[in-house]
Amino acid sequence: MAWSGTLCTSADVDAKVGSGVSASVTEAFKNSYVLAAESYINVLANYNFTDNYAGLNADVKYILGEACSNLCAIYAVMFDMSGYNSTRQAENIINICWQRFNQCIKLLNVESGLDFLKNA
């Protein structure tokens, strides 16, 4: 199955979920997660980054990739936590990804930050 994401790669998501992620989280699930995450980011920023991705600066792409892969990782871990050593380990991954997602989104929610990202 081909990867559906624009803002991040499947490898980005895999790196954040760690080795405990369920084998049930297939590429099809991750494709669904990435499309939902990209839509959410576009709505939060009030700007369609996926449609305008080719024209973005590399630094902007990395911020978007980090935000998107963090949100996708959260979805993947939440799907099935049984592969982790403990629920706490899975929750730690979720909390770290959530915190970093929020930091990235703050850059997109501040008008000066969004202007910088679009014009960088």
N, CA, C and O atoms as a Tinker XYZ file with bonds, in Angstrom:
   480  protein
     1  N      0.849000   -1.170000    0.000000    73     2
     2  CA     0.000000    0.000000    0.000000    64     1     3
     3  C      0.896000    1.234000    0.000000    63     2     4     5
     4  O      1.906000    1.281000    0.702000    81     3
     5  N      0.522000    2.208000   -0.777000    73     3     6
     6  CA     1.300000    3.447000   -0.869000    64     5     7
     7  C      0.963000    4.375000    0.291000    63     6     8     9
     8  O     -0.170000    4.406000    0.772000    81     7
     9  N      1.950000    5.118000    0.726000    73     7    10
    10  CA     1.781000    6.087000    1.805000    64     9    11
    11  C      0.942000    7.250000    1.317000    63    10    12    13
    12  O      1.195000    7.782000    0.236000    81    11
    13  N     -0.054000    7.656000    2.095000    73    11    14
    14  CA    -0.980000    8.716000    1.717000    64    13    15
    15  C     -0.575000   10.090000    2.230000    63    14    16    17
    16  O     -1.129000   11.100000    1.796000    81    15
    17  N      0.379000   10.139000    3.145000    73    15    18
    18  CA     0.723000   11.396000    3.795000    64    17    19
    19  C      1.563000   12.323000    2.944000    63    18    20    21
    20  O      2.310000   11.894000    2.064000    81    19
    21  N      1.419000   13.601000    3.229000    73    19    22
    22  CA     2.223000   14.638000    2.598000    64    21    23
    23  C      3.176000   15.259000    3.608000    63    22    24    25
    24  O      4.343000   15.498000    3.297000    81    23
    25  N      2.685000   15.521000    4.818000    73    23    26
    26  CA     3.453000   16.281000    5.796000    64    25    27
    27  C      4.481000   15.448000    6.565000    63    26    28    29
    28  O      5.429000   16.004000    7.119000    81    27
    29  N      4.308000   14.137000    6.607000    73    27    30
    30  CA     5.278000   13.284000    7.289000    64    29    31
    31  C      5.329000   11.927000    6.589000    63    30    32    33
    32  O      4.485000   11.603000    5.754000    81    31
    33  N      6.330000   11.156000    6.950000    73    31    34
    34  CA     6.490000    9.820000    6.368000    64    33    35
    35  C      6.073000    8.750000    7.373000    63    34    36    37
    36  O      5.955000    9.009000    8.571000    81    35
    37  N      5.858000    7.572000    6.868000    73    35    38
    38  CA     5.541000    6.439000    7.736000    64    37    39
    39  C      6.711000    6.158000    8.687000    63    38    40    41
    40  O      6.501000    5.773000    9.838000    81    39
    41  N      7.930000    6.349000    8.207000    73    39    42
    42  CA     9.116000    6.133000    9.044000    64    41    43
    43  C      9.168000    7.130000   10.201000    63    42    44    45
    44  O      9.614000    6.789000   11.296000    81    43
    45  N      8.712000    8.364000    9.958000    73    43    46
    46  CA     8.653000    9.359000   11.035000    64    45    47
    47  C      7.735000    8.883000   12.158000    63    46    48    49
    48  O      8.056000    9.007000   13.340000    81    47
    49  N      6.603000    8.343000   11.768000    73    47    50
    50  CA     5.632000    7.847000   12.749000    64    49    51
    51  C      6.206000    6.634000   13.478000    63    50    52    53
    52  O      6.112000    6.543000   14.702000    81    51
    53  N      6.797000    5.705000   12.733000    73    51    54
    54  CA     7.360000    4.495000   13.331000    64    53    55
    55  C      8.436000    4.820000   14.360000    63    54    56    57
    56  O      8.534000    4.154000   15.391000    81    55
    57  N      9.234000    5.831000   14.085000    73    55    58
    58  CA    10.301000    6.207000   15.011000    64    57    59
    59  C      9.749000    6.725000   16.331000    63    58    60    61
    60  O     10.388000    6.574000   17.372000    81    59
    61  N      8.580000    7.328000   16.298000    73    59    62
    62  CA     8.012000    7.913000   17.519000    64    61    63
    63  C      7.207000    6.924000   18.339000    63    62    64    65
    64  O      7.105000    7.081000   19.555000    81    63
    65  N      6.641000    5.924000   17.718000    73    63    66
    66  CA     5.821000    4.975000   18.473000    64    65    67
    67  C      6.667000    3.953000   19.214000    63    66    68    69
    68  O      6.209000    3.375000   20.200000    81    67
    69  N      7.880000    3.723000   18.762000    73    67    70
    70  CA     8.749000    2.767000   19.430000    64    69    71
    71  C      8.411000    1.332000   19.084000    63    70    72    73
    72  O      7.537000    1.060000   18.261000    81    71
    73  N      9.112000    0.429000   19.721000    73    71    74
    74  CA     8.991000   -0.988000   19.380000    64    73    75
    75  C      7.748000   -1.653000   19.956000    63    74    76    77
    76  O      7.425000   -2.780000   19.581000    81    75
    77  N      7.052000   -0.981000   20.853000    73    75    78
    78  CA     5.885000   -1.584000   21.479000    64    77    79
    79  C      4.591000   -1.427000   20.706000    63    78    80    81
    80  O      3.557000   -1.959000   21.111000    81    79
    81  N      4.635000   -0.711000   19.613000    73    79    82
    82  CA     3.394000   -0.478000   18.867000    64    81    83
    83  C      2.843000   -1.804000   18.347000    63    82    84    85
    84  O      3.591000   -2.695000   17.945000    81    83
    85  N      1.558000   -1.904000   18.366000    73    83    86
    86  CA     0.890000   -3.132000   17.961000    64    85    87
    87  C      1.112000   -3.439000   16.484000    63    86    88    89
    88  O      1.126000   -2.540000   15.644000    81    87
    89  N      1.286000   -4.723000   16.184000    73    87    90
    90  CA     1.388000   -5.157000   14.791000    64    89    91
    91  C      0.076000   -4.921000   14.060000    63    90    92    93
    92  O      0.037000   -4.943000   12.830000    81    91
    93  N     -0.995000   -4.697000   14.805000    73    91    94
    94  CA    -2.301000   -4.411000   14.212000    64    93    95
    95  C     -2.361000   -3.028000   13.575000    63    94    96    97
    96  O     -3.260000   -2.744000   12.783000    81    95
    97  N     -1.400000   -2.165000   13.920000    73    95    98
    98  CA    -1.358000   -0.826000   13.327000    64    97    99
    99  C     -0.695000   -0.964000   11.962000    63    98   100   101
   100  O      0.516000   -0.801000   11.813000    81    99
   101  N     -1.513000   -1.262000   10.991000    73    99   102
   102  CA    -1.035000   -1.507000    9.632000    64   101   103
   103  C     -0.831000   -0.196000    8.885000    63   102   104   105
   104  O     -1.178000    0.878000    9.375000    81   103
   105  N     -0.271000   -0.307000    7.708000    73   103   106
   106  CA    -0.082000    0.865000    6.847000    64   105   107
   107  C     -1.430000    1.521000    6.534000    63   106   108   109
   108  O     -1.514000    2.744000    6.422000    81   107
   109  N     -2.469000    0.723000    6.394000    73   107   110
   110  CA    -3.802000    1.273000    6.131000    64   109   111
   111  C     -4.269000    2.144000    7.294000    63   110   112   113
   112  O     -4.827000    3.221000    7.084000    81   111
   113  N     -4.040000    1.679000    8.515000    73   111   114
   114  CA    -4.397000    2.486000    9.682000    64   113   115
   115  C     -3.590000    3.775000    9.705000    63   114   116   117
   116  O     -4.136000    4.856000    9.925000    81   115
   117  N     -2.271000    3.653000    9.474000    73   115   118
   118  CA    -1.418000    4.843000    9.502000    64   117   119
   119  C     -1.808000    5.825000    8.401000    63   118   120   121
   120  O     -1.718000    7.036000    8.599000    81   119
   121  N     -2.239000    5.323000    7.248000    73   119   122
   122  CA    -2.714000    6.212000    6.186000    64   121   123
   123  C     -3.944000    7.000000    6.640000    63   122   124   125
   124  O     -4.074000    8.190000    6.351000    81   123
   125  N     -4.821000    6.336000    7.336000    73   123   126
   126  CA    -6.000000    7.012000    7.876000    64   125   127
   127  C     -5.597000    8.053000    8.909000    63   126   128   129
   128  O     -6.122000    9.166000    8.918000    81   127
   129  N     -4.656000    7.683000    9.785000    73   127   130
   130  CA    -4.187000    8.609000   10.820000    64   129   131
   131  C     -3.541000    9.846000   10.214000    63   130   132   133
   132  O     -3.797000   10.964000   10.662000    81   131
   133  N     -2.708000    9.655000    9.200000    73   131   134
   134  CA    -1.983000   10.798000    8.632000    64   133   135
   135  C     -2.935000   11.751000    7.925000    63   134   136   137
   136  O     -2.755000   12.966000    8.002000    81   135
   137  N     -3.925000   11.234000    7.250000    73   135   138
   138  CA    -4.878000   12.123000    6.573000    64   137   139
   139  C     -5.685000   12.925000    7.593000    63   138   140   141
   140  O     -5.951000   14.109000    7.389000    81   139
   141  N     -6.070000   12.277000    8.682000    73   139   142
   142  CA    -6.793000   12.983000    9.750000    64   141   143
   143  C     -5.897000   14.041000   10.390000    63   142   144   145
   144  O     -6.336000   15.165000   10.630000    81   143
   145  N     -4.651000   13.686000   10.663000    73   143   146
   146  CA    -3.716000   14.626000   11.286000    64   145   147
   147  C     -3.446000   15.824000   10.373000    63   146   148   149
   148  O     -3.422000   16.964000   10.837000    81   147
   149  N     -3.246000   15.572000    9.100000    73   147   150
   150  CA    -2.999000   16.670000    8.160000    64   149   151
   151  C     -4.200000   17.613000    8.074000    63   150   152   153
   152  O     -4.039000   18.833000    8.050000    81   151
   153  N     -5.373000   17.054000    8.028000    73   151   154
   154  CA    -6.576000   17.886000    7.989000    64   153   155
   155  C     -6.697000   18.724000    9.251000    63   154   156   157
   156  O     -7.035000   19.905000    9.188000    81   155
   157  N     -6.424000   18.119000   10.386000    73   155   158
   158  CA    -6.500000   18.820000   11.668000    64   157   159
   159  C     -5.497000   19.973000   11.722000    63   158   160   161
   160  O     -5.836000   21.073000   12.157000    81   159
   161  N     -4.290000   19.723000   11.289000    73   159   162
   162  CA    -3.260000   20.769000   11.266000    64   161   163
   163  C     -3.672000   21.901000   10.339000    63   162   164   165
   164  O     -3.524000   23.071000   10.691000    81   163
   165  N     -4.184000   21.573000    9.165000    73   163   166
   166  CA    -4.632000   22.608000    8.219000    64   165   167
   167  C     -5.737000   23.468000    8.814000    63   166   168   169
   168  O     -5.730000   24.688000    8.654000    81   167
   169  N     -6.678000   22.844000    9.495000    73   167   170
   170  CA    -7.781000   23.590000   10.104000    64   169   171
   171  C     -7.270000   24.459000   11.251000    63   170   172   173
   172  O     -7.658000   25.621000   11.367000    81   171
   173  N     -6.402000   23.903000   12.100000    73   171   174
   174  CA    -5.870000   24.685000   13.220000    64   173   175
   175  C     -5.108000   25.915000   12.730000    63   174   176   177
   176  O     -5.184000   26.981000   13.341000    81   175
   177  N     -4.381000   25.765000   11.636000    73   175   178
   178  CA    -3.574000   26.868000   11.114000    64   177   179
   179  C     -4.364000   27.769000   10.171000    63   178   180   181
   180  O     -3.908000   28.853000    9.807000    81   179
   181  N     -5.552000   27.312000    9.778000    73   179   182
   182  CA    -6.361000   28.055000    8.811000    64   181   183
   183  C     -5.574000   28.281000    7.518000    63   182   184   185
   184  O     -5.653000   29.339000    6.894000    81   183
   185  N     -4.818000   27.260000    7.139000    73   183   186
   186  CA    -4.002000   27.308000    5.926000    64   185   187
   187  C     -3.803000   25.878000    5.451000    63   186   188   189
   188  O     -3.516000   24.993000    6.257000    81   187
   189  N     -3.952000   25.642000    4.160000    73   187   190
   190  CA    -3.825000   24.288000    3.635000    64   189   191
   191  C     -2.378000   24.001000    3.245000    63   190   192   193
   192  O     -1.958000   24.254000    2.117000    81   191
   193  N     -1.633000   23.468000    4.203000    73   191   194
   194  CA    -0.230000   23.147000    3.961000    64   193   195
   195  C     -0.069000   21.998000    2.980000    63   194   196   197
   196  O      0.899000   21.974000    2.220000    81   195
   197  N     -0.988000   21.053000    2.978000    73   195   198
   198  CA    -0.844000   19.902000    2.088000    64   197   199
   199  C     -0.954000   20.318000    0.630000    63   198   200   201
   200  O     -0.227000   19.796000   -0.215000    81   199
   201  N     -1.851000   21.248000    0.321000    73   199   202
   202  CA    -1.990000   21.717000   -1.063000    64   201   203
   203  C     -0.831000   22.600000   -1.497000    63   202   204   205
   204  O     -0.536000   22.696000   -2.688000    81   203
   205  N     -0.179000   23.239000   -0.550000    73   203   206
   206  CA     0.900000   24.179000   -0.854000    64   205   207
   207  C      2.267000   23.660000   -0.420000    63   206   208   209
   208  O      3.210000   24.439000   -0.279000    81   207
   209  N      2.378000   22.359000   -0.210000    73   207   210
   210  CA     3.585000   21.762000    0.363000    64   209   211
   211  C      4.838000   21.983000   -0.492000    63   210   212   213
   212  O      5.905000   22.291000    0.039000    81   211
   213  N      4.712000   21.830000   -1.782000    73   211   214
   214  CA     5.882000   21.919000   -2.669000    64   213   215
   215  C      6.587000   23.267000   -2.564000    63   214   216   217
   216  O      7.806000   23.340000   -2.718000    81   215
   217  N      5.837000   24.331000   -2.305000    73   215   218
   218  CA     6.424000   25.654000   -2.248000    64   217   219
   219  C      6.963000   26.061000   -0.886000    63   218   220   221
   220  O      7.461000   27.175000   -0.726000    81   219
   221  N      6.871000   25.180000    0.090000    73   219   222
   222  CA     7.312000   25.520000    1.436000    64   221   223
   223  C      8.814000   25.322000    1.608000    63   222   224   225
   224  O      9.419000   24.459000    0.971000    81   223
   225  N      9.398000   26.129000    2.469000    73   223   226
   226  CA    10.797000   26.020000    2.840000    64   225   227
   227  C     11.024000   24.714000    3.596000    63   226   228   229
   228  O     10.112000   24.206000    4.248000    81   227
   229  N     12.231000   24.172000    3.511000    73   227   230
   230  CA    12.550000   22.905000    4.185000    64   229   231
   231  C     12.325000   22.990000    5.693000    63   230   232   233
   232  O     11.853000   22.028000    6.300000    81   231
   233  N     12.659000   24.134000    6.308000    73   231   234
   234  CA    12.461000   24.279000    7.753000    64   233   235
   235  C     10.992000   24.161000    8.124000    63   234   236   237
   236  O     10.646000   23.556000    9.139000    81   235
   237  N     10.141000   24.736000    7.309000    73   235   238
   238  CA     8.699000   24.666000    7.541000    64   237   239
   239  C      8.227000   23.221000    7.418000    63   238   240   241
   240  O      7.418000   22.750000    8.217000    81   239
   241  N      8.735000   22.534000    6.420000    73   239   242
   242  CA     8.355000   21.137000    6.217000    64   241   243
   243  C      8.725000   20.279000    7.429000    63   242   244   245
   244  O      7.975000   19.378000    7.805000    81   243
   245  N      9.869000   20.556000    8.035000    73   243   246
   246  CA    10.276000   19.785000    9.212000    64   245   247
   247  C      9.344000   20.037000   10.400000    63   246   248   249
   248  O      9.010000   19.106000   11.132000    81   247
   249  N      8.930000   21.272000   10.591000    73   247   250
   250  CA     7.992000   21.578000   11.683000    64   249   251
   251  C      6.661000   20.881000   11.438000    63   250   252   253
   252  O      6.092000   20.281000   12.350000    81   251
   253  N      6.175000   20.959000   10.226000    73   251   254
   254  CA     4.918000   20.290000    9.889000    64   253   255
   255  C      5.052000   18.775000   10.014000    63   254   256   257
   256  O      4.140000   18.107000   10.503000    81   255
   257  N      6.178000   18.237000    9.576000    73   255   258
   258  CA     6.416000   16.805000    9.691000    64   257   259
   259  C      6.450000   16.349000   11.138000    63   258   260   261
   260  O      5.938000   15.284000   11.482000    81   259
   261  N      7.058000   17.166000   11.976000    73   259   262
   262  CA     7.113000   16.817000   13.394000    64   261   263
   263  C      5.723000   16.845000   14.014000    63   262   264   265
   264  O      5.346000   15.927000   14.743000    81   263
   265  N      4.964000   17.893000   13.728000    73   263   266
   266  CA     3.604000   17.985000   14.270000    64   265   267
   267  C      2.757000   16.804000   13.806000    63   266   268   269
   268  O      2.084000   16.157000   14.609000    81   267
   269  N      2.796000   16.537000   12.524000    73   267   270
   270  CA     1.965000   15.481000   11.947000    64   269   271
   271  C      2.364000   14.097000   12.463000    63   270   272   273
   272  O      1.502000   13.298000   12.830000    81   271
   273  N      3.658000   13.815000   12.490000    73   271   274
   274  CA     4.090000   12.489000   12.945000    64   273   275
   275  C      3.809000   12.283000   14.431000    63   274   276   277
   276  O      3.529000   11.164000   14.860000    81   275
   277  N      3.881000   13.356000   15.218000    73   275   278
   278  CA     3.540000   13.233000   16.639000    64   277   279
   279  C      2.075000   12.872000   16.817000    63   278   280   281
   280  O      1.747000   11.998000   17.620000    81   279
   281  N      1.193000   13.530000   16.083000    73   279   282
   282  CA    -0.234000   13.235000   16.204000    64   281   283
   283  C     -0.541000   11.826000   15.704000    63   282   284   285
   284  O     -1.331000   11.109000   16.320000    81   283
   285  N      0.069000   11.428000   14.605000    73   283   286
   286  CA    -0.130000   10.066000   14.096000    64   285   287
   287  C      0.377000    9.029000   15.091000    63   286   288   289
   288  O     -0.250000    7.986000   15.277000    81   287
   289  N      1.506000    9.312000   15.729000    73   287   290
   290  CA     2.051000    8.382000   16.722000    64   289   291
   291  C      1.090000    8.219000   17.896000    63   290   292   293
   292  O      0.909000    7.117000   18.412000    81   291
   293  N      0.483000    9.313000   18.307000    73   291   294
   294  CA    -0.502000    9.241000   19.393000    64   293   295
   295  C     -1.645000    8.308000   18.999000    63   294   296   297
   296  O     -2.048000    7.445000   19.779000    81   295
   297  N     -2.162000    8.487000   17.790000    73   295   298
   298  CA    -3.261000    7.633000   17.319000    64   297   299
   299  C     -2.833000    6.165000   17.312000    63   298   300   301
   300  O     -3.598000    5.293000   17.724000    81   299
   301  N     -1.620000    5.894000   16.848000    73   299   302
   302  CA    -1.145000    4.513000   16.745000    64   301   303
   303  C     -0.974000    3.871000   18.120000    63   302   304   305
   304  O     -1.358000    2.719000   18.319000    81   303
   305  N     -0.404000    4.605000   19.061000    73   303   306
   306  CA    -0.211000    4.063000   20.411000    64   305   307
   307  C     -1.564000    3.839000   21.084000    63   306   308   309
   308  O     -1.773000    2.821000   21.744000    81   307
   309  N     -2.469000    4.782000   20.917000    73   307   310
   310  CA    -3.787000    4.662000   21.544000    64   309   311
   311  C     -4.589000    3.477000   20.986000    63   310   312   313
   312  O     -5.444000    2.925000   21.679000    81   311
   313  N     -4.315000    3.094000   19.748000    73   311   314
   314  CA    -5.063000    2.011000   19.120000    64   313   315
   315  C     -4.941000    0.713000   19.917000    63   314   316   317
   316  O     -5.922000   -0.005000   20.114000    81   315
   317  N     -3.717000    0.423000   20.374000    73   315   318
   318  CA    -3.503000   -0.813000   21.135000    64   317   319
   319  C     -2.213000   -0.677000   21.929000    63   318   320   321
   320  O     -1.125000   -0.666000   21.354000    81   319
   321  N     -2.331000   -0.574000   23.247000    73   319   322
   322  CA    -1.171000   -0.382000   24.121000    64   321   323
   323  C     -0.568000   -1.692000   24.616000    63   322   324   325
   324  O      0.393000   -1.673000   25.385000    81   323
   325  N     -1.105000   -2.810000   24.198000    73   323   326
   326  CA    -0.696000   -4.092000   24.767000    64   325   327
   327  C      0.745000   -4.478000   24.457000    63   326   328   329
   328  O      1.303000   -5.325000   25.154000    81   327
   329  N      1.360000   -3.899000   23.453000    73   327   330
   330  CA     2.732000   -4.256000   23.099000    64   329   331
   331  C      3.795000   -3.568000   23.947000    63   330   332   333
   332  O      4.972000   -3.921000   23.876000    81   331
   333  N      3.391000   -2.603000   24.739000    73   331   334
   334  CA     4.344000   -1.881000   25.581000    64   333   335
   335  C      4.518000   -2.612000   26.909000    63   334   336   337
   336  O      3.653000   -3.386000   27.319000    81   335
   337  N      5.636000   -2.364000   27.573000    73   335   338
   338  CA     5.909000   -3.025000   28.848000    64   337   339
   339  C      4.867000   -2.693000   29.905000    63   338   340   341
   340  O      4.595000   -3.496000   30.797000    81   339
   341  N      4.289000   -1.506000   29.799000    73   339   342
   342  CA     3.252000   -1.091000   30.744000    64   341   343
   343  C      2.406000   -0.007000   30.091000    63   342   344   345
   344  O      2.796000    0.606000   29.097000    81   343
   345  N      1.250000    0.204000   30.674000    73   343   346
   346  CA     0.403000    1.299000   30.203000    64   345   347
   347  C      1.121000    2.624000   30.415000    63   346   348   349
   348  O      0.987000    3.542000   29.606000    81   347
   349  N      1.869000    2.724000   31.482000    73   347   350
   350  CA     2.618000    3.957000   31.771000    64   349   351
   351  C      3.611000    4.266000   30.651000    63   350   352   353
   352  O      3.759000    5.424000   30.261000    81   351
   353  N      4.289000    3.247000   30.130000    73   351   354
   354  CA     5.235000    3.465000   29.042000    64   353   355
   355  C      4.507000    4.030000   27.814000    63   354   356   357
   356  O      4.982000    4.974000   27.184000    81   355
   357  N      3.371000    3.452000   27.488000    73   355   358
   358  CA     2.583000    3.942000   26.354000    64   357   359
   359  C      2.093000    5.368000   26.613000    63   358   360   361
   360  O      2.124000    6.213000   25.718000    81   359
   361  N      1.647000    5.627000   27.827000    73   359   362
   362  CA     1.179000    6.974000   28.171000    64   361   363
   363  C      2.307000    7.990000   28.098000    63   362   364   365
   364  O      2.085000    9.132000   27.695000    81   363
   365  N      3.507000    7.595000   28.480000    73   363   366
   366  CA     4.650000    8.507000   28.370000    64   365   367
   367  C      4.915000    8.896000   26.921000    63   366   368   369
   368  O      5.189000   10.059000   26.629000    81   367
   369  N      4.834000    7.933000   26.021000    73   367   370
   370  CA     5.017000    8.228000   24.601000    64   369   371
   371  C      3.929000    9.185000   24.127000    63   370   372   373
   372  O      4.209000   10.157000   23.426000    81   371
   373  N      2.692000    8.904000   24.513000    73   371   374
   374  CA     1.581000    9.776000   24.131000    64   373   375
   375  C      1.805000   11.184000   24.673000    63   374   376   377
   376  O      1.644000   12.160000   23.939000    81   375
   377  N      2.172000   11.301000   25.940000    73   375   378
   378  CA     2.358000   12.621000   26.550000    64   377   379
   379  C      3.485000   13.405000   25.895000    63   378   380   381
   380  O      3.350000   14.606000   25.663000    81   379
   381  N      4.596000   12.739000   25.593000    73   379   382
   382  CA     5.716000   13.413000   24.933000    64   381   383
   383  C      5.301000   13.889000   23.544000    63   382   384   385
   384  O      5.577000   15.026000   23.164000    81   383
   385  N      4.641000   13.022000   22.795000    73   383   386
   386  CA     4.186000   13.401000   21.445000    64   385   387
   387  C      3.154000   14.525000   21.506000    63   386   388   389
   388  O      3.181000   15.436000   20.678000    81   387
   389  N      2.249000   14.468000   22.476000    73   387   390
   390  CA     1.225000   15.493000   22.611000    64   389   391
   391  C      1.840000   16.850000   22.944000    63   390   392   393
   392  O      1.444000   17.870000   22.380000    81   391
   393  N      2.805000   16.861000   23.855000    73   391   394
   394  CA     3.466000   18.103000   24.234000    64   393   395
   395  C      4.173000   18.726000   23.034000    63   394   396   397
   396  O      4.051000   19.928000   22.795000    81   395
   397  N      4.896000   17.931000   22.297000    73   395   398
   398  CA     5.630000   18.471000   21.145000    64   397   399
   399  C      4.667000   18.889000   20.032000    63   398   400   401
   400  O      4.899000   19.895000   19.362000    81   399
   401  N      3.591000   18.125000   19.829000    73   399   402
   402  CA     2.577000   18.531000   18.847000    64   401   403
   403  C      2.046000   19.904000   19.207000    63   402   404   405
   404  O      1.934000   20.770000   18.339000    81   403
   405  N      1.717000   20.118000   20.467000    73   403   406
   406  CA     1.194000   21.412000   20.901000    64   405   407
   407  C      2.200000   22.539000   20.706000    63   406   408   409
   408  O      1.818000   23.648000   20.332000    81   407
   409  N      3.475000   22.274000   20.955000    73   407   410
   410  CA     4.490000   23.294000   20.730000    64   409   411
   411  C      4.568000   23.668000   19.252000    63   410   412   413
   412  O      4.682000   24.846000   18.914000    81   411
   413  N      4.508000   22.686000   18.386000    73   411   414
   414  CA     4.535000   22.963000   16.943000    64   413   415
   415  C      3.293000   23.728000   16.508000    63   414   416   417
   416  O      3.383000   24.664000   15.713000    81   415
   417  N      2.137000   23.334000   17.024000    73   415   418
   418  CA     0.886000   23.989000   16.642000    64   417   419
   419  C      0.857000   25.439000   17.114000    63   418   420   421
   420  O      0.281000   26.295000   16.440000    81   419
   421  N      1.464000   25.724000   18.252000    73   419   422
   422  CA     1.518000   27.111000   18.722000    64   421   423
   423  C      2.202000   28.003000   17.699000    63   422   424   425
   424  O      1.812000   29.156000   17.521000    81   423
   425  N      3.210000   27.483000   17.034000    73   423   426
   426  CA     3.874000   28.245000   15.978000    64   425   427
   427  C      2.921000   28.550000   14.831000    63   426   428   429
   428  O      3.007000   29.600000   14.194000    81   427
   429  N      2.021000   27.623000   14.581000    73   427   430
   430  CA     1.075000   27.796000   13.479000    64   429   431
   431  C     -0.127000   28.651000   13.867000    63   430   432   433
   432  O     -0.769000   29.247000   13.002000    81   431
   433  N     -0.433000   28.714000   15.153000    73   431   434
   434  CA    -1.601000   29.467000   15.613000    64   433   435
   435  C     -1.321000   30.943000   15.829000    63   434   436   437
   436  O     -2.248000   31.752000   15.836000    81   435
   437  N     -0.071000   31.301000   16.002000    73   435   438
   438  CA     0.283000   32.710000   16.174000    64   437   439
   439  C      0.445000   33.305000   14.786000    63   438   440   441
   440  O      1.194000   32.775000   13.966000    81   439
   441  N     -0.242000   34.387000   14.522000    73   439   442
   442  CA    -0.246000   34.946000   13.171000    64   441   443
   443  C      1.160000   35.239000   12.661000    63   442   444   445
   444  O      1.470000   34.968000   11.501000    81   443
   445  N      2.010000   35.789000   13.521000    73   443   446
   446  CA     3.372000   36.087000   13.072000    64   445   447
   447  C      4.136000   34.802000   12.753000    63   446   448   449
   448  O      4.953000   34.776000   11.832000    81   447
   449  N      3.871000   33.733000   13.515000    73   447   450
   450  CA     4.504000   32.449000   13.243000    64   449   451
   451  C      4.034000   31.861000   11.936000    63   450   452   453
   452  O      4.840000   31.347000   11.160000    81   451
   453  N      2.746000   31.928000   11.680000    73   451   454
   454  CA     2.200000   31.411000   10.432000    64   453   455
   455  C      2.700000   32.224000    9.250000    63   454   456   457
   456  O      3.047000   31.658000    8.213000    81   455
   457  N      2.742000   33.533000    9.390000    73   455   458
   458  CA     3.268000   34.381000    8.308000    64   457   459
   459  C      4.712000   34.003000    7.997000    63   458   460   461
   460  O      5.108000   33.905000    6.836000    81   459
   461  N      5.495000   33.792000    9.061000    73   459   462
   462  CA     6.891000   33.400000    8.858000    64   461   463
   463  C      6.960000   32.066000    8.109000    63   462   464   465
   464  O      7.726000   31.919000    7.157000    81   463
   465  N      6.158000   31.107000    8.545000    73   463   466
   466  CA     6.208000   29.780000    7.922000    64   465   467
   467  C      5.797000   29.829000    6.459000    63   466   468   469
   468  O      6.396000   29.150000    5.625000    81   467
   469  N      4.790000   30.619000    6.139000    73   467   470
   470  CA     4.340000   30.697000    4.747000    64   469   471
   471  C      5.328000   31.445000    3.866000    63   470   472   473
   472  O      5.392000   31.192000    2.663000    81   471
   473  N      6.095000   32.356000    4.439000    73   471   474
   474  CA     6.993000   33.192000    3.649000    64   473   475
   475  C      8.459000   32.822000    3.799000    63   474   476   477
   476  O      9.319000   33.457000    3.190000    81   475
   477  N      8.754000   31.814000    4.591000    73   475   478
   478  CA    10.162000   31.435000    4.827000    64   477   479
   479  C     10.799000   30.867000    3.578000    63   478   480
   480  O     11.973000   30.498000    3.597000    81   479
